[in-house]
Amino acid sequence: MSATQDQNTVLLSGYAKLPNNTTAETVYQFLAVAILFDKRTGIILEAEASMVTNLARRFVSELLVGYDLNDGPAELMETFEEHYHGNAKRALETAMRMVFTKYEDYLKEQKAKQ
């Protein structure tokens, strides 16, 4: 069974407007970040961002995969601050903050079900 078919995985996404007059904005207009995480652990299993180049998509994915959402956004934002210096930096950070907000909402929903 693949991770996408596993009943212990959940997909979250976040979006942000890309900066004007960039290649990414011309192609996509908005940056999308999608993550697949293990709901038992909060660890990101797969990640994808709508970046123009394969290198940027792979780089962002590698920064995200393995991160524990339970650690909150601060450490991850520091990692992006240090390692990602592309034009979509703010959009990427905004989209990831949206993912964390959705993760917190997901946890509240699960707690309410108990």
PyMOL commands that set and color helices and strands:
alter all, ss='L'
color gray80, all
select helices_A, chain A and resi 23-27+54-64+69-71+73-83+89-113
alter helices_A, ss='H'
color red, helices_A
select strands_A, chain A and resi 9-17+30-38+44-49
alter strands_A, ss='S'
color yellow, strands_A
deselect
rebuild
show_as cartoon
